[in-house]
């Protein structure tokens, strides 16, 4: 409880004001049930990690024969030329 108190005091320091309110157990039953359900339902998932080692590739690699670059002007040509030469047209 001392650790929780220290953490709570650190959090409280960031607020201008705060209020502590006691909620009776009779009004908090739904939250209690949900918290217990979460612990029980997912407890087994946190204890092991499954890893599958693949001995073969899952996809086939395609070999690229040649890359052909187009020398035609396109929408980027003017921008590249302006960047290289430092002259910007209006």
C-alpha positions as a Python dict, from the first residue, in 0.01 Angstrom:
ca = {
    (1, 'X'): (0, 0, 0),
    (2, 'X'): (293, 235, 58),
    (3, 'X'): (391, 214, -311),
    (4, 'X'): (33, 294, -414),
    (5, 'X'): (24, 589, -175),
    (6, 'X'): (347, 730, -320),
    (7, 'X'): (218, 687, -676),
    (8, 'X'): (-115, 846, -583),
    (9, 'X'): (62, 1146, -428),
    (10, 'X'): (269, 1193, -744),
    (11, 'X'): (-45, 1186, -958),
    (12, 'X'): (-232, 1421, -725),
    (13, 'X'): (51, 1676, -743),
    (14, 'X'): (-37, 1739, -1109),
    (15, 'X'): (-392, 1856, -1031),
    (16, 'X'): (-512, 2190, -895),
    (17, 'X'): (-764, 2013, -671),
    (18, 'X'): (-900, 1664, -614),
    (19, 'X'): (-1172, 1486, -420),
    (20, 'X'): (-1167, 1140, -267),
    (21, 'X'): (-1504, 969, -252),
    (22, 'X'): (-1582, 637, -85),
    (23, 'X'): (-1801, 415, -304),
    (24, 'X'): (-1996, 150, -110),
    (25, 'X'): (-1940, -213, -213),
    (26, 'X'): (-2305, -246, -305),
    (27, 'X'): (-2258, 15, -579),
    (28, 'X'): (-1924, -123, -695),
    (29, 'X'): (-2018, -489, -755),
    (30, 'X'): (-2027, -457, -1134),
    (31, 'X'): (-1672, -318, -1146),
    (32, 'X'): (-1549, -590, -909),
    (33, 'X'): (-1699, -867, -1125),
    (34, 'X'): (-1550, -721, -1444),
    (35, 'X'): (-1203, -693, -1290),
    (36, 'X'): (-1214, -1053, -1165),
    (37, 'X'): (-1341, -1176, -1503),
    (38, 'X'): (-1053, -1003, -1682),
    (39, 'X'): (-798, -1169, -1455),
    (40, 'X'): (-950, -1517, -1493),
    (41, 'X'): (-1033, -1498, -1865),
    (42, 'X'): (-693, -1381, -1989),
    (43, 'X'): (-461, -1525, -1726),
    (44, 'X'): (-350, -1815, -1949),
    (45, 'X'): (-251, -1582, -2236),
    (46, 'X'): (27, -1409, -2044),
    (47, 'X'): (222, -1723, -1954),
    (48, 'X'): (347, -1837, -2294),
    (49, 'X'): (447, -1696, -2629),
    (50, 'X'): (406, -1913, -2935),
    (51, 'X'): (679, -1890, -3200),
    (52, 'X'): (673, -2064, -3536),
    (53, 'X'): (1005, -2107, -3718),
    (54, 'X'): (964, -2123, -4095),
    (55, 'X'): (1211, -2341, -4284),
    (56, 'X'): (1102, -2214, -4625),
    (57, 'X'): (999, -1875, -4755),
    (58, 'X'): (629, -1805, -4731),
    (59, 'X'): (636, -1610, -5059),
    (60, 'X'): (834, -1659, -5376),
    (61, 'X'): (1079, -1390, -5479),
    (62, 'X'): (1053, -1264, -5834),
    (63, 'X'): (1373, -1180, -6017),
    (64, 'X'): (1390, -841, -6187),
    (65, 'X'): (1547, -864, -6531),
    (66, 'X'): (1593, -496, -6614),
    (67, 'X'): (1484, -154, -6500),
    (68, 'X'): (1401, 93, -6774),
    (69, 'X'): (1406, 461, -6687),
    (70, 'X'): (1192, 697, -6889),
    (71, 'X'): (1369, 1006, -7019),
    (72, 'X'): (1048, 1194, -7103),
    (73, 'X'): (957, 1512, -6919),
    (74, 'X'): (687, 1473, -6659),
    (75, 'X'): (545, 1676, -6373),
    (76, 'X'): (864, 1628, -6167),
    (77, 'X'): (1106, 1745, -6436),
    (78, 'X'): (1058, 2120, -6372),
    (79, 'X'): (1088, 2076, -5995),
    (80, 'X'): (1409, 1871, -6023),
    (81, 'X'): (1557, 2120, -6270),
    (82, 'X'): (1475, 2411, -6040),
    (83, 'X'): (1633, 2237, -5742),
    (84, 'X'): (1952, 2154, -5932),
    (85, 'X'): (1995, 2496, -6095),
    (86, 'X'): (1855, 2702, -5810),
    (87, 'X'): (1625, 2901, -6039),
    (88, 'X'): (1255, 2895, -5963),
    (89, 'X'): (1005, 3003, -6225),
    (90, 'X'): (681, 3182, -6142),
}
